[in-house]
């Protein structure tokens, strides 16, 4: 599952819009939807646990990296 998590992370990172399950399935036709969902849940948990500047969320029917709420009043400069 680690390789799948890495692949999903890259796909989401380069996508200019939320990446839907349908799109993921078209890109990875040989991977079971259940396995994809499990990997996405694990990625969300990983990003939440690290408490960094961004996290992974399901939005607008897909998955996208978002700024963490705790960084709203901070400058990255």
LINQUIDA-V592806 format. One record per residue. RES is the residue in one letter. PHI is phi as a letter, one per 30 degrees, with the letter a starting at -180 (NA if undefined). PSI is psi in radians with two decimals (999 if undefined). OMEGA is omega as a letter, one per 40 degrees, with the letter a starting at -180 (* if undefined). Layout:
# LINQUIDA-V592806
res:RES phi:PHI psi:PSI omega:OMEGA
res:RES phi:PHI psi:PSI omega:OMEGA
This chain:
# LINQUIDA-V592806
res:X phi:NA psi:-0.43 omega:i
res:X phi:e psi:-0.77 omega:i
res:X phi:d psi:-0.73 omega:i
res:X phi:d psi:-0.73 omega:i
res:X phi:d psi:-0.75 omega:i
res:X phi:d psi:-0.73 omega:i
res:X phi:d psi:-0.82 omega:i
res:X phi:d psi:-0.72 omega:i
res:X phi:e psi:-0.79 omega:i
res:X phi:d psi:-0.78 omega:i
res:X phi:e psi:-0.78 omega:a
res:X phi:d psi:-0.72 omega:a
res:X phi:d psi:-0.72 omega:a
res:X phi:d psi:-0.18 omega:a
res:X phi:d psi:2.36 omega:a
res:X phi:d psi:0.03 omega:i
res:X phi:b psi:2.88 omega:i
res:X phi:e psi:2.34 omega:a
res:X phi:c psi:1.97 omega:a
res:X phi:d psi:2.80 omega:i
res:X phi:d psi:-0.67 omega:i
res:X phi:d psi:-0.74 omega:i
res:X phi:d psi:-0.75 omega:i
res:X phi:e psi:-0.78 omega:a
res:X phi:d psi:-0.61 omega:i
res:X phi:d psi:-0.62 omega:i
res:X phi:d psi:-0.62 omega:a
res:X phi:b psi:1.16 omega:a
res:X phi:d psi:-0.39 omega:a
res:X phi:d psi:0.01 omega:a
res:X phi:c psi:2.32 omega:a
res:X phi:d psi:2.45 omega:a
res:X phi:e psi:-0.69 omega:i
res:X phi:d psi:-0.72 omega:i
res:X phi:d psi:-0.67 omega:i
res:X phi:d psi:-0.82 omega:i
res:X phi:e psi:-0.76 omega:i
res:X phi:d psi:-0.72 omega:i
res:X phi:d psi:-0.69 omega:i
res:X phi:d psi:-0.74 omega:i
res:X phi:d psi:-0.75 omega:i
res:X phi:d psi:-0.71 omega:i
res:X phi:d psi:-0.77 omega:i
res:X phi:e psi:-0.79 omega:i
res:X phi:d psi:-0.71 omega:i
res:X phi:e psi:-0.84 omega:a
res:X phi:d psi:-0.65 omega:i
res:X phi:d psi:-0.71 omega:a
res:X phi:d psi:-0.57 omega:a
res:X phi:d psi:-0.26 omega:i
res:X phi:h psi:0.78 omega:a
res:X phi:d psi:-2.86 omega:a
res:X phi:d psi:-0.20 omega:i
res:X phi:b psi:2.86 omega:i
res:X phi:b psi:2.98 omega:a
res:X phi:c psi:2.26 omega:a
res:X phi:b psi:2.70 omega:i
res:X phi:d psi:2.05 omega:a
res:X phi:b psi:2.56 omega:i
res:X phi:h psi:0.68 omega:i
res:X phi:i psi:0.23 omega:i
res:X phi:a psi:-2.99 omega:a
res:X phi:c psi:2.42 omega:a
res:X phi:a psi:2.55 omega:i
res:X phi:d psi:2.38 omega:a
res:X phi:b psi:2.67 omega:i
res:X phi:d psi:2.43 omega:i
res:X phi:d psi:2.46 omega:a
res:X phi:e psi:-0.53 omega:a
res:X phi:d psi:-0.06 omega:i
res:X phi:c psi:0.06 omega:a
res:X phi:d psi:-0.58 omega:a
res:X phi:c psi:0.25 omega:a
res:X phi:c psi:2.66 omega:i
res:X phi:c psi:2.48 omega:i
res:X phi:d psi:0.03 omega:a
res:X phi:d psi:999 omega:*
